[in-house]
Amino acid sequence: MLERVVALVVLAVAGVYLRLALALPYGTTARPGPGFFPTLVGIFACVVGAGMMVAAFRAPMRARCAHAAASETAGRTRALSTVVVLVAFCALMPWLGYPIVAFGFVTVLLQRLGSSWRAAGIIGVVAAVVSFYVFGVLLDVPLPRGPWSS
Amino acid sequence: MGPLEGLAYGFTVAATPTNLLACFLGVLVGTIVGVLPGIGPVGAMALLLPSTFALHPATALIMLAGIYYGAMYGGSTTSILVNVPGEAGSVVTLLDGYQMTRKGRAGAALCIAAVGSFVAGTVGVVGIMLAAAWLADLAIRFGPPEYFAIALGGLLLLSRLSGGSVLHSFVMVAIGLALGTVGMDTVTALRRFTFGSIALSQGVDLVPVIMGLYGVAEVLLLAEQGVAKALIVSVRVKELLPTREEWRRSWAPIGRGSVVGFVTGLIPGPAAVLSTFIAYNLEKKVSRTPERFGHGAIEGVAAPESANNAATAGAMVPLLSLGIPFSPATAILLGALVIHGLQPGPLLIVQRPEVFWGFVASMYIGNFLLLILNLPLVGVFVSVLRLPQHVLATLVLLLCLVGAFSLSNSHLDLWILVLFGVFGYALRKLNVDASPLVVALVLGPMMEKTLRQSLFITQGSLVDMIARPLTLAILAIPVMALAVPPLLRLRRRPRTATAPVA
């Protein structure tokens, strides 16, 4: 089932890409325009997507495991919470500034992955301060400082 | 400048205090990264790329390459002592390496791995000196059609060799090529696939993509697997010396592994990993006692460890002489050169000899440093494994985020990092190799440029473009690699089908 879904997604994305590529000026074969190469890539992607689709529908359907093991579910939850914390970091950094978001990111993630709140908080403070000093101060990276900077 | 003259000049560049320090830092970080399971050399190189912006191009290249070949040394330590490969190139080493540890010969295995890596690294550097200079001379005669053929052929070969289904590899290639078309067209300045975003006009940067696919995805897998504590064997310095019999058994596998590794490194694909399997199987075939393999045969450590180091050197040849990377690690080195305003390719040796020869000479120095570092300090490196993995993973993730942002101070790079991190994680779960995507993303813009130039030169004639002796010869290799195995299978099938009847 998964193979079929993946093949369908690949084919759909390839189709959208080809549609957008065809809207670009193609030029001629002697003077190729900006749409020439993307069109070739789009056709290639569609052919590969179609090939995947055929292969997925020709292959026998594999039986799906009804219940995932508890450890597997816990693992997936940890991975998912890591993604959520990463997304939160990207979304909040422009508003709250790097130091606070970095502290929150390290603290929450460490706690989710097995550290105590206290240990996670201490490592969070050290990581946020050291990384801000190294990148923001020593290497001059303009890290957002948040609403508290003047 | 001849190879020996060039090498002598290279040593004057590589032996400056700054470059020596860069080389030392590179191999040190590489060894640590190699020792730690989960964090590969590609992720570490991508992570440290922004910190090399302020350095001289030769210094940056020396440091980043040091991480790459240093990781091959470090990876063997974890394989031998913990039965977990430190990085993918050390998977084969654990078959016999860990068995040697169980027999109390861990020190000998580590010593042979380090000496084998040193010899192979040195052989590989000699190979670079000779092959890269020769290939660069040849490549001066290449025009756009030849470069297009090399890029196309490289991608086709990579799809065949990267493991797993060819169809999956082609999907990765298509995604990489499509990503390479995002941004401003270099000829007409038309914005393509940017959806109105000014930040996307610059195109999709390679570094956040690699950091996501290799760094973030790795951390997500670590998070999923949870905290695991490794059982670590301690080794004392005096236990490191192999017996005379072990030395005798190791020299030939080290030699064969070095040659196999270097040649495999020249081919597109996961050369460091592939070379270890080829070298291991070769040793098993030539051995009079193949039954010892898998039960602690020293040849099973010497050959793959030599091969993976020689392969890293071999992979540098197409990068330095043609400006074409065939692996994610060399793609990062290419990115580093381009960021510093250098155009890797046949003219690099002539126009910037200090970068080319300084880099080659630094590999000699780096291999020597690794030999000194790895043997006496093996206990220190192994103690890195005692760090809680989830703490390390979290800190690596924070570094990835700051590193991605610092590339062009853009929030878009952060989102690209996270997006490709999740994508890379999904690929690992589906057992799909991401390296064709990375190489296609690097080669895509070059393919487009050379294809358009070629068609312009030949007035749109594909036949004129392909019917050039060099282009035909270059394209013949991947076509044969793709077509011959299915044809052979087709020829064998009727025989196997009729076998029961006969």
Interface residues (C-beta under 8 A of the other chain):
Chain A: L2 V6 V10 A14 Y17 L20 A21 L24 P25 T28 T29 A30 R31 P32 G33 P34 G35 F36 F37 P38 V41 G42 F44 A45 V48 G49 G51 M52 A55 S71 A74 G75 R76 R78 A79 S81 T82 V83 L86 V87 F89 C90 M93 P94 Y98 A102 F105 V106 L109 L110 L113 G114 S115 I123 A127 S131 F135 L139 V141 P142 L143
Chain B: S51 A54 L167 H168 F170 V171 A174 I175 L177 A178 T181 D185 V187 T188 L190 R192 F193 V216 V219 L220 L221 A223 E224 Q225 G226 V227 P388 H390 V391 A393 T394 L395 L397 L398 L399 L401 V402 F405 S406 N409 H411 L414 W415 V418 G421 V422 Y425 L430 G444 M447 E448 L451 R452 L455 F456 Q459 G460 L462
